[in-house]
Amino acid sequence: MLFHETPLPVFQFSCLSQFSFLKHAVFTRKGGHSQGAYSSLNLSFDVGDNPEAVKKNLELVKTYMGAKRIVWSRQIHDKNILIVQDDTLPPFKGYDAFITSCSYTALLVKLADCQGILLCDPERRVIAAIHCGWRGNVCNIIGATIEEMQDKFGSAPSDIWAGISPSLGPCCGEIKDYKTLLPVSLWPYKIKEHCFDWWVISHDQLVATGVPSNHIEIAHICTVCDKRFFSYRRDRKKTGRFGAVIMLTNKK
């Protein structure tokens, strides 16, 4: 990943940065208005932060992206996917993935150990943003999103590029009751007692749809270990949410 140390620090994927018509960012927890446990670029209204601070933080993201609007949802760790059109209006609740071909509509997923997976089909000019925690891997929201891109927009998985954000790493990816919570198909990804490599799981779920492995970029940054990011596990639940955002522009 590429890191830009600006007043609003951001990471960007090399594989997505090649497209001039695309803008994307993975924000850190720095550069915002929130205080205390939510310091400072918390993007969620659902964690106990001051709503006015969150509004200001979202406006910072909107300005950085040059977006006409930002689309986000109250995420529920399921595989409900919203196709965003020009006339799709908020509020949105219960969606963990978004797909659009609309320009200057920024798709935002909110994170604190879960993966933000950003997708781009440069041939059809279609993008997606996925919120994927371990429950998302269990229900395979990745496969469901790419299937929607195929069905609704004619995307070919072989044309899709993907970035997997900073998130829960294999060092900290513990699921103690995995034999009850996870399907047997995910057990081979256990790399030490109760710890799973969720990055590789998501990579393999992308590849299983037909996305080429060399089109996939993994940040390889663990949010539990790296204090530049909010972490639900590290901070014992009281924490904010950082964002992964993707947007089409009108550039060729």
C-alpha positions as CSV (number, residue, x, y, z in Angstrom):
1,M,0.0,0.0,0.0
2,L,0.9,3.6,-0.5
3,F,0.8,5.9,2.6
4,H,0.3,9.7,2.3
5,E,1.1,11.6,5.5
6,T,-1.2,14.6,5.0
7,P,-3.5,16.5,7.4
8,L,-5.9,13.7,6.7
9,P,-3.6,10.7,6.5
10,V,-4.6,8.0,4.0
11,F,-3.5,4.7,2.6
12,Q,-4.1,3.7,-1.0
13,F,-3.8,0.5,-3.0
14,S,-1.2,0.4,-5.7
15,C,-3.4,-1.9,-7.8
16,L,-6.3,0.6,-7.7
17,S,-4.2,3.8,-8.1
18,Q,-3.4,2.8,-11.7
19,F,-6.9,3.9,-12.8
20,S,-7.3,7.6,-13.5
21,F,-11.1,7.5,-13.3
22,L,-11.0,6.1,-9.8
23,K,-10.4,7.7,-6.4
24,H,-10.1,5.6,-3.2
25,A,-8.7,5.9,0.3
26,V,-8.3,4.0,3.5
27,F,-8.4,6.5,6.3
28,T,-6.6,6.2,9.7
29,R,-8.1,7.3,13.0
30,K,-6.2,10.6,12.7
31,G,-7.2,14.0,11.4
32,G,-10.7,14.4,12.6
33,H,-12.8,16.2,15.3
34,S,-13.8,13.4,17.7
35,Q,-12.4,13.2,21.3
36,G,-11.4,10.6,23.8
37,A,-11.8,7.0,22.8
38,Y,-13.1,8.2,19.4
39,S,-10.2,10.4,18.6
40,S,-10.3,11.6,16.1
41,L,-11.6,10.6,12.6
42,N,-14.5,8.4,13.8
43,L,-17.0,7.9,11.0
44,S,-19.8,6.0,12.9
45,F,-22.9,7.4,14.6
46,D,-23.5,4.1,16.3
47,V,-20.6,3.9,18.8
48,G,-21.5,6.6,21.4
49,D,-19.5,9.5,19.8
50,N,-20.8,13.1,19.6
51,P,-23.0,13.2,16.4
52,E,-21.8,16.7,15.5
53,A,-18.2,15.5,15.5
54,V,-19.1,12.5,13.3
55,K,-20.9,14.8,10.8
56,K,-17.8,17.0,10.6
57,N,-15.6,13.9,10.1
58,L,-17.8,12.7,7.3
59,E,-17.7,16.1,5.7
60,L,-13.8,15.9,5.8
61,V,-14.0,12.6,3.9
62,K,-16.5,13.9,1.4
63,T,-14.3,16.9,0.7
64,Y,-11.1,14.8,0.4
65,M,-12.8,12.5,-2.1
66,G,-14.4,15.4,-4.0
67,A,-17.7,13.5,-3.8
68,K,-21.2,14.7,-4.5
69,R,-22.4,12.3,-1.8
70,I,-21.2,9.5,0.5
71,V,-23.2,6.3,0.7
72,W,-22.9,4.3,4.0
73,S,-25.0,2.0,6.1
74,R,-25.5,0.6,9.5
75,Q,-23.6,-2.6,8.9
76,I,-25.0,-5.9,10.3
77,H,-22.4,-8.6,9.4
78,D,-24.6,-10.2,6.8
79,K,-24.5,-10.3,3.0
80,N,-27.2,-7.7,2.0
81,I,-25.9,-5.7,-1.0
82,L,-27.2,-2.3,-2.2
83,I,-27.0,-1.3,-5.8
84,V,-26.6,2.4,-5.7
85,Q,-28.2,4.5,-8.5
86,D,-28.4,8.3,-8.9
87,D,-31.9,8.2,-7.3
88,T,-31.0,5.9,-4.4
89,L,-31.7,7.9,-1.2
90,P,-30.6,7.4,2.4
91,P,-30.9,6.4,5.2
92,F,-29.5,3.0,4.6
93,K,-29.6,0.2,7.2
94,G,-28.6,-3.4,7.1
95,Y,-26.2,-3.3,4.1
96,D,-22.7,-4.6,4.2
97,A,-21.8,-4.0,0.6
98,F,-22.5,-1.4,-2.1
99,I,-22.1,-1.4,-5.9
100,T,-22.4,1.5,-8.2
101,S,-21.5,2.8,-11.7
102,C,-22.5,6.4,-10.7
103,S,-19.7,9.0,-10.8
104,Y,-18.9,11.1,-7.7
105,T,-20.8,8.7,-5.4
106,A,-18.4,7.6,-2.7
107,L,-19.0,4.2,-1.2
108,L,-18.0,4.1,2.4
109,V,-17.6,1.1,4.7
110,K,-16.8,1.6,8.4
111,L,-14.2,-0.6,10.1
112,A,-12.5,-1.5,13.4
113,D,-10.8,-4.9,12.7
114,C,-13.2,-6.0,9.9
115,Q,-11.9,-5.8,6.3
116,G,-12.8,-3.1,3.9
117,I,-12.6,-4.7,0.4
118,L,-12.6,-2.3,-2.5
119,L,-13.4,-3.6,-5.9
120,C,-13.1,-2.0,-9.4
121,D,-14.1,-3.4,-12.8
122,P,-12.3,-0.9,-15.2
123,E,-14.0,-2.4,-18.3
124,R,-17.5,-1.8,-17.1
125,R,-16.7,1.2,-14.9
126,V,-18.3,-0.5,-11.9
127,I,-17.0,-0.3,-8.3
128,A,-17.9,-1.9,-5.0
129,A,-17.1,-1.6,-1.3
130,I,-17.5,-4.5,1.1
131,H,-17.5,-4.6,4.9
132,C,-16.3,-8.1,5.7
133,G,-15.6,-9.5,9.2
134,W,-15.3,-13.2,10.0
135,R,-19.1,-13.5,9.7
136,G,-18.9,-12.0,6.3
137,N,-16.4,-14.6,5.3
138,V,-18.7,-17.3,6.7
139,C,-21.6,-16.1,4.6
140,N,-19.3,-15.2,1.7
141,I,-20.4,-11.7,1.1
142,I,-17.4,-11.4,-1.3
143,G,-18.8,-14.0,-3.6
144,A,-22.3,-12.6,-3.4
145,T,-21.0,-9.1,-4.3
146,I,-19.1,-10.2,-7.3
147,E,-22.1,-12.2,-8.4
148,E,-24.2,-9.1,-8.3
149,M,-21.6,-7.2,-10.3
150,Q,-21.9,-9.9,-12.9
151,D,-25.6,-10.1,-12.9
152,K,-26.5,-6.4,-12.8
153,F,-23.6,-4.8,-14.7
154,G,-22.1,-7.6,-16.8
155,S,-18.7,-7.6,-15.0
156,A,-16.3,-10.4,-15.7
157,P,-14.5,-11.5,-12.5
158,S,-11.3,-11.7,-14.5
159,D,-11.5,-7.9,-15.1
160,I,-12.0,-7.1,-11.4
161,W,-9.2,-5.6,-9.2
162,A,-9.4,-5.8,-5.4
163,G,-7.8,-4.2,-2.3
164,I,-8.1,-5.7,1.2
165,S,-7.7,-3.0,3.9
166,P,-5.8,-3.0,7.2
167,S,-7.8,-5.3,9.4
168,L,-7.6,-8.2,11.9
169,G,-4.3,-10.0,11.1
170,P,-3.4,-13.6,11.5
171,C,-1.4,-12.7,14.6
172,C,-4.6,-11.6,16.3
173,G,-7.4,-13.4,14.4
174,E,-8.6,-15.6,17.2
175,I,-11.9,-17.4,17.1
176,K,-11.9,-19.6,20.2
177,D,-15.2,-21.4,19.5
178,Y,-14.3,-21.9,15.8
179,K,-15.7,-25.5,15.7
180,T,-19.1,-24.1,16.4
181,L,-18.9,-20.7,14.6
182,L,-17.0,-21.6,11.4
183,P,-17.8,-24.1,8.7
184,V,-15.3,-26.9,8.3
185,S,-14.2,-25.4,5.0
186,L,-12.5,-22.6,6.9
187,W,-10.7,-24.7,9.4
188,P,-7.6,-25.3,7.2
189,Y,-6.9,-21.5,7.5
190,K,-6.1,-21.9,11.2
191,I,-2.4,-21.1,11.5
192,K,-2.0,-21.5,15.3
193,E,-4.3,-22.3,18.2
194,H,-7.6,-20.6,17.5
195,C,-6.1,-18.1,15.1
196,F,-7.1,-17.8,11.5
197,D,-5.6,-16.0,8.5
198,W,-8.6,-13.9,7.4
199,W,-6.6,-12.1,4.8
200,V,-5.9,-15.4,2.9
201,I,-9.5,-16.5,3.4
202,S,-10.7,-13.3,1.6
203,H,-8.0,-13.7,-1.1
204,D,-9.2,-17.2,-1.7
205,Q,-12.8,-16.3,-1.8
206,L,-12.0,-13.6,-4.4
207,V,-10.0,-16.1,-6.5
208,A,-12.8,-18.6,-6.2
209,T,-15.1,-16.2,-8.1
210,G,-12.6,-15.8,-10.9
211,V,-10.7,-12.7,-9.8
212,P,-7.0,-13.2,-10.7
213,S,-4.6,-13.5,-7.8
214,N,-2.3,-10.9,-9.3
215,H,-5.3,-8.4,-9.2
216,I,-5.6,-8.6,-5.4
217,E,-3.6,-6.4,-3.0
218,I,-3.6,-7.1,0.7
219,A,-2.6,-4.3,3.0
220,H,-0.9,-6.8,5.5
221,I,-1.5,-4.3,8.3
222,C,-3.1,-5.6,11.5
223,T,-5.4,-3.1,13.1
224,V,-5.1,-4.7,16.5
225,C,-1.3,-4.2,16.4
226,D,-1.2,-0.8,14.6
227,K,-2.6,2.0,16.8
228,R,-3.1,4.3,13.8
229,F,-6.4,2.5,13.4
230,F,-9.5,1.9,15.5
231,S,-9.6,-1.7,16.9
232,Y,-12.7,-3.2,18.5
233,R,-10.6,-6.1,19.9
234,R,-7.7,-4.0,21.2
235,D,-9.8,-1.2,22.7
236,R,-12.3,-3.5,24.3
237,K,-15.4,-2.4,22.4
238,K,-15.3,1.3,23.1
239,T,-13.8,2.7,20.0
240,G,-14.5,4.5,16.7
241,R,-14.6,3.3,13.1
242,F,-12.2,4.3,10.4
243,G,-13.3,4.2,6.7
244,A,-12.4,2.6,3.4
245,V,-13.9,4.6,0.5
246,I,-14.0,4.2,-3.3
247,M,-15.5,6.5,-6.0
248,L,-15.7,6.8,-9.7
249,T,-14.9,10.2,-11.4
250,N,-15.5,11.4,-14.9
251,K,-11.9,11.2,-15.9
252,K,-10.9,8.9,-18.8
